[in-house]
Amino acid sequence: MEKELVHLTVNDEAHEIEVNSNMTLLELIRDELGLMGAKKSCNEGECGACTVLVDGKPVNSCLVLAIEMGGKKILTIEGLGKEGKLDSLQEAFIKHEGFQCGFCTSGMILTAKALLEENPHPSEDEIKKAISGNLCRCTGYIQIIASIKAAAS
């Protein structure tokens, strides 16, 4: 298996990692960096549980090769809060009970983060469209949408 050195930034920390040519970004994040917030689930880009932000855009990390991440800035759920404080989206998800089992939560929050960076005051329809690639089997989405609305206020 051919390996290549990749330089990338994950959660504001520079990394230089040797990766196999077929390693996904999800595998790099979980197996090489030990960041477990992005979840491996469908492995087909259908559920959004592995969502991370790449240069500010939500990406299904199970579908992207790590070798393509050279020079990119990656944000995982572990890097969202700053200086020991939760991000306002994380706080809103707690306050408005936007999670139950928590499996989809990191992908849902990061997708919402990208939305709010682009559109600080989205409508309910815009929120629904933004999170349409993130599946939740527990909440029915009502609390998730309420959480994102609250963070946008």
C-alpha positions as CSV (number, residue, x, y, z in Angstrom):
1,M,0.0,0.0,0.0
2,E,1.4,3.4,-1.0
3,K,1.8,6.0,1.7
4,E,2.0,9.7,1.5
5,L,2.8,12.5,4.0
6,V,-0.2,14.8,4.5
7,H,0.0,18.2,6.2
8,L,-3.3,19.4,7.6
9,T,-4.8,21.3,10.5
10,V,-7.3,19.6,12.8
11,N,-9.0,21.7,15.5
12,D,-6.4,24.5,15.1
13,E,-3.5,22.0,15.6
14,A,-1.1,21.3,12.7
15,H,-0.4,17.7,11.9
16,E,1.9,15.9,9.5
17,I,0.7,12.3,9.1
18,E,1.7,9.5,6.8
19,V,-1.5,8.0,5.3
20,N,-2.3,5.1,3.1
21,S,-3.7,6.1,-0.3
22,N,-7.1,4.5,0.5
23,M,-7.5,5.9,4.1
24,T,-10.5,8.0,4.6
25,L,-10.6,11.2,6.6
26,L,-12.8,9.5,9.1
27,E,-10.2,6.8,9.7
28,L,-7.5,9.4,10.0
29,I,-9.5,11.4,12.6
30,R,-10.5,8.4,14.6
31,D,-7.7,5.9,14.2
32,E,-4.7,8.2,13.9
33,L,-5.7,11.2,16.0
34,G,-8.0,9.5,18.5
35,L,-10.9,11.9,18.0
36,M,-14.0,9.9,18.5
37,G,-16.7,12.5,17.9
38,A,-17.2,11.7,14.2
39,K,-19.0,8.4,14.1
40,K,-18.6,5.6,11.6
41,S,-22.1,4.4,10.7
42,C,-23.4,3.9,7.2
43,N,-20.0,4.4,5.5
44,E,-21.8,5.6,2.4
45,G,-22.4,9.3,3.1
46,E,-26.1,8.8,3.8
47,C,-26.4,9.4,7.6
48,G,-24.1,12.4,8.4
49,A,-22.8,10.8,11.7
50,C,-19.3,11.3,10.4
51,T,-19.7,15.0,9.4
52,V,-16.8,17.3,10.1
53,L,-16.1,20.8,8.7
54,V,-13.4,21.0,6.0
55,D,-12.5,24.6,5.4
56,G,-15.8,25.6,7.0
57,K,-18.0,23.3,4.9
58,P,-19.7,20.1,6.1
59,V,-18.2,17.0,4.7
60,N,-19.1,13.3,5.2
61,S,-15.6,12.2,6.3
62,C,-16.3,8.6,5.4
63,L,-16.4,9.6,1.7
64,V,-13.2,11.7,1.5
65,L,-9.7,10.4,1.2
66,A,-7.3,11.6,3.8
67,I,-4.7,12.1,1.1
68,E,-6.9,14.8,-0.4
69,M,-6.8,16.9,2.9
70,G,-3.3,18.4,2.4
71,G,-3.4,22.1,3.4
72,K,-7.0,21.9,4.7
73,K,-8.4,23.0,8.0
74,I,-10.6,20.3,9.6
75,L,-12.9,21.0,12.5
76,T,-14.4,18.2,14.6
77,I,-16.8,18.4,17.5
78,E,-13.8,18.1,19.9
79,G,-12.5,21.4,18.5
80,L,-15.7,23.4,18.6
81,G,-15.7,24.7,22.1
82,K,-12.9,27.1,23.1
83,E,-11.0,27.5,26.4
84,G,-13.0,24.8,28.2
85,K,-16.3,26.4,27.3
86,L,-19.0,24.8,25.0
87,D,-19.9,26.5,21.8
88,S,-23.3,28.2,21.8
89,L,-24.7,25.5,19.6
90,Q,-23.6,22.8,22.0
91,E,-25.2,24.8,24.9
92,A,-28.4,25.2,22.8
93,F,-28.6,21.4,22.1
94,I,-28.3,20.7,25.9
95,K,-30.9,23.4,26.9
96,H,-33.4,22.4,24.2
97,E,-32.8,18.6,24.4
98,G,-31.6,18.4,20.8
99,F,-30.2,14.9,21.4
100,Q,-31.2,11.6,22.9
101,C,-28.7,8.8,22.2
102,G,-26.1,11.3,20.9
103,F,-24.9,9.3,17.9
104,C,-25.9,11.9,15.3
105,T,-25.3,14.9,17.5
106,S,-21.7,15.8,16.5
107,G,-22.6,15.7,12.8
108,M,-25.8,17.6,13.4
109,I,-24.0,20.4,15.4
110,L,-21.2,20.8,12.9
111,T,-23.7,21.0,10.0
112,A,-25.6,23.6,11.9
113,K,-22.4,25.5,12.7
114,A,-21.6,25.8,9.0
115,L,-25.2,26.9,8.3
116,L,-25.0,29.6,11.0
117,E,-21.6,30.8,9.8
118,E,-23.2,31.3,6.4
119,N,-26.6,32.5,7.5
120,P,-26.8,33.7,11.1
121,H,-30.6,33.8,11.1
122,P,-32.0,30.9,9.0
123,S,-35.7,30.2,8.7
124,E,-37.0,26.9,9.8
125,D,-37.1,25.7,6.2
126,E,-33.4,26.7,5.7
127,I,-32.5,24.7,8.9
128,K,-34.4,21.7,7.7
129,K,-32.7,21.8,4.3
130,A,-29.2,22.3,5.9
131,I,-29.6,19.2,8.2
132,S,-31.3,17.0,5.6
133,G,-28.1,15.0,5.2
134,N,-28.0,14.2,8.9
135,L,-30.2,11.4,10.1
136,C,-31.5,11.1,13.6
137,R,-33.4,8.0,14.7
138,C,-34.4,9.3,18.2
139,T,-35.7,12.8,18.4
140,G,-38.0,13.4,15.4
141,Y,-36.0,16.5,14.7
142,I,-38.2,18.9,16.6
143,Q,-35.7,19.5,19.4
144,I,-32.8,19.6,17.0
145,I,-34.5,22.4,15.0
146,A,-35.4,24.2,18.2
147,S,-31.8,24.0,19.3
148,I,-30.5,25.5,16.1
149,K,-33.1,28.2,16.2
150,A,-32.1,29.1,19.7
151,A,-28.4,29.3,18.8
152,A,-29.3,31.6,15.9
153,S,-31.1,34.0,18.2
